Amino acid sequence: MGGSLIDSHKRVHRSLRISVVDKCDLRCTYCMPEDQLFLPKKDLMTREEIETIARLFVERYGITKIRITGGEPLVRPDTVDIVRDLIALHVKVGITTNALSLHKHIDELIDAGLKSVNVSLDTFDAERFKKITRRDGFRIVHGNILLALERGLRVKVNMVVMRGVNDDELLRFVDLTREHDLHVRFIEFMPFAGNKWGRERVYTYSEMLGHIGSVHSFEKLDDDPHSTAKAYRVPGWKGTFAVISTVTEPFCGNCDRLRLTAEGKMRNCLFSRDETDLLTALRNGEDLAPLIEANVLGKHAMLGGLPQFKPECEEEVLHDLSTRPMVSIGG
């Protein structure tokens, strides 16, 4: 066993997000540009390479939580096997999915030991779903959320809230928590390459709470020190809701997360402009430890070194984030 991964701001890192593929069977406007190009298979980490790198993070550096992301991880044929490999490392493993094909894999995933799933859903309107995702599929996704609950999985539903697009549906999502023991998370619209972000399109954390509070009384819940979300509950309801306020109230001070892209590039922040190529080093037989440790030490105090997402900084932010859309980083 080696030491912990501690950056220059004294943050200890225990969580790793691994993107296993950059492709997706949806085309969400906030995630993927219309002209997005995808990696050839040879450039992706193989199942064995994912396990090798993950094992190093777990056994040498004490990573305790791994989340599998994409693109859409379930479009990759061996994702269930990857889930099984990672669970065998005796860490907490979750998966983030659009749930479009979850019904096809849910039995295998549960048999592999999966306990939790995060589902991306931004609307309850089937036509609006088509507009946001550029694909059909609302009824399938909604049905698979209910299926996951029926099968005993811990379910989080992630909604990206965009002003003038779907901000009128917050209360509908909160209502999900009345009868269902699930966890809705409202995410402020974040800037990435090609998603036409603008500060005026951000429906803010404070606005969300004000809107919900105009109809429901709710109570604040205790948050995990490293949580990205600020959690709440309507008293007496089965589930909870939370807000991920990356734009207006960043939570960088206690961040314990690291990321691997589908082609094996390590990122110490979702908004980082620097990456470390672990996959090429692995294929060349090099020691990954110095690369990993240097990457962590280079982590900025906040937002990957970007200025905060204020209107006067918008042009600079969009310029600095022009190279990577969300789909190629991993959720």
Backbone hydrogen bonds, N-H to C=O, Kabsch-Sander energy under -0.5 kcal/mol:
donor,donor_aa,acceptor,acceptor_aa,energy
2,G,59,E,-0.6
5,L,13,H,-0.5
5,L,61,Y,-0.6
6,I,4,S,-1.0
7,D,11,R,-1.9
10,K,7,D,-1.8
13,H,5,L,-2.3
14,R,12,V,-0.6
14,R,256,D,-1.1
15,S,256,D,-2.4
16,L,65,K,-2.7
17,R,258,L,-2.6
18,I,16,L,-0.5
18,I,67,R,-2.7
19,S,17,R,-0.6
19,S,260,L,-2.8
20,V,69,T,-2.4
27,R,133,T,-2.4
29,T,132,I,-2.3
31,C,28,C,-1.4
32,M,28,C,-2.8
36,Q,33,P,-1.5
43,D,40,P,-1.7
44,L,41,K,-1.4
45,M,262,A,-2.5
50,I,46,T,-2.5
51,E,47,R,-2.2
52,T,48,E,-2.3
53,I,49,E,-2.5
54,A,50,I,-2.7
55,R,51,E,-2.5
56,L,52,T,-1.6
57,F,53,I,-2.0
58,V,54,A,-2.3
59,E,55,R,-3.2
60,R,56,L,-2.1
61,Y,56,L,-0.9
61,Y,57,F,-0.6
62,G,58,V,-1.2
63,I,57,F,-1.9
64,T,14,R,-2.3
65,K,14,R,-1.8
66,I,92,K,-3.0
67,R,16,L,-2.2
68,I,94,G,-2.8
69,T,18,I,-2.7
70,G,71,G,-0.8
71,G,23,K,-0.6
72,E,23,K,-3.2
75,V,72,E,-2.0
76,R,73,P,-1.5
79,T,76,R,-1.5
82,I,78,D,-2.0
83,V,79,T,-2.7
84,R,80,V,-2.3
85,D,81,D,-2.4
86,L,82,I,-2.4
87,I,83,V,-2.4
88,A,84,R,-1.6
89,L,86,L,-1.4
90,H,87,I,-2.0
91,V,86,L,-0.6
92,K,64,T,-2.5
94,G,66,I,-2.0
95,I,116,S,-0.8
96,T,68,I,-2.7
97,T,95,I,-0.5
97,T,118,N,-3.0
102,L,99,A,-0.6
104,K,101,S,-1.2
105,H,101,S,-0.6
105,H,102,L,-1.3
106,I,102,L,-1.7
109,L,105,H,-2.7
110,I,106,I,-2.4
111,D,107,D,-2.4
112,A,108,E,-2.0
113,G,109,L,-0.6
113,G,110,I,-1.2
114,L,109,L,-2.4
115,K,93,V,-0.7
116,S,93,V,-0.5
117,V,154,R,-2.7
118,N,95,I,-2.9
119,V,117,V,-0.5
119,V,156,K,-3.4
120,S,97,T,-2.0
121,L,119,V,-0.6
121,L,158,N,-2.5
126,A,124,F,-0.6
129,F,125,D,-2.7
130,K,126,A,-1.7
131,K,127,E,-1.7
132,I,128,R,-2.7
133,T,129,F,-2.8
134,R,130,K,-1.8
141,V,137,G,-2.3
142,H,138,F,-3.0
143,G,139,R,-2.2
144,N,140,I,-2.2
145,I,141,V,-1.7
146,L,142,H,-1.8
147,L,143,G,-2.1
148,A,144,N,-2.4
149,L,145,I,-1.9
150,E,146,L,-2.4
151,R,147,L,-2.0
152,G,149,L,-1.5
153,L,148,A,-2.3
154,R,115,K,-2.9
155,V,153,L,-0.6
156,K,117,V,-2.1
157,V,183,H,-2.3
158,N,119,V,-3.2
158,N,156,K,-0.6
159,M,157,V,-0.6
159,M,185,R,-2.9
160,V,158,N,-0.5
161,V,159,M,-0.7
161,V,187,I,-2.3
162,M,160,V,-0.6
163,R,201,R,-2.4
165,V,162,M,-2.3
166,N,162,M,-2.0
167,D,162,M,-1.0
169,E,166,N,-2.0
170,L,167,D,-0.9
173,F,169,E,-1.8
174,V,170,L,-2.5
175,D,171,L,-2.2
176,L,172,R,-0.6
176,L,173,F,-1.0
177,T,174,V,-1.8
178,R,175,D,-1.7
179,E,175,D,-0.6
180,H,176,L,-1.2
182,L,180,H,-2.1
183,H,155,V,-1.9
184,V,182,L,-0.5
184,V,240,T,-2.4
185,R,157,V,-3.2
186,F,242,A,-3.2
187,I,159,M,-3.2
187,I,185,R,-0.5
188,E,186,F,-0.5
188,E,244,I,-2.3
189,F,161,V,-0.9
193,A,321,L,-0.5
193,A,324,R,-1.4
195,N,192,F,-1.9
201,R,198,G,-2.2
202,V,199,R,-1.4
203,Y,161,V,-0.7
203,Y,201,R,-0.7
204,T,202,V,-0.8
208,M,204,T,-2.7
209,L,205,Y,-2.3
210,G,206,S,-2.2
211,H,207,E,-2.5
212,I,208,M,-2.6
213,G,209,L,-2.9
214,S,210,G,-1.0
215,V,212,I,-1.7
216,H,212,I,-3.0
219,E,233,R,-3.0
221,L,231,A,-2.3
227,S,224,D,-2.1
230,K,243,V,-2.3
231,A,229,A,-0.6
232,Y,241,F,-3.5
233,R,219,E,-2.0
237,W,234,V,-2.5
238,K,178,R,-1.2
239,G,177,T,-2.9
240,T,182,L,-1.9
241,F,232,Y,-2.4
242,A,184,V,-1.9
243,V,230,K,-1.7
244,I,186,F,-3.2
245,S,243,V,-0.8
246,T,244,I,-0.7
249,E,245,S,-2.3
254,N,251,F,-0.8
255,C,252,C,-1.8
258,L,15,S,-1.9
259,R,267,R,-2.4
260,L,17,R,-2.6
261,T,265,K,-2.5
264,G,261,T,-2.2
266,M,264,G,-0.5
266,M,276,T,-3.4
267,R,259,R,-2.5
272,S,269,C,-1.5
276,T,266,M,-1.9
278,L,264,G,-2.0
278,L,276,T,-1.3
279,L,264,G,-1.3
281,A,277,D,-0.9
282,L,278,L,-2.6
283,R,279,L,-2.6
284,N,280,T,-1.4
285,G,282,L,-1.5
286,E,281,A,-2.8
288,L,286,E,-0.5
292,I,288,L,-2.5
293,E,289,A,-2.6
294,A,290,P,-2.1
295,N,291,L,-2.1
296,V,292,I,-2.1
297,L,293,E,-2.2
298,G,294,A,-1.3
299,K,296,V,-1.7
305,G,302,M,-2.5
306,L,303,L,-2.0
310,K,308,Q,-2.6
313,C,310,K,-2.0
314,E,311,P,-1.3
317,V,313,C,-2.5
318,L,314,E,-2.6
319,H,315,E,-1.9
320,D,316,E,-2.3
321,L,317,V,-1.5
322,S,319,H,-1.2
327,V,31,C,-1.8
328,S,325,P,-1.1
329,I,326,M,-1.7
330,G,326,M,-2.1
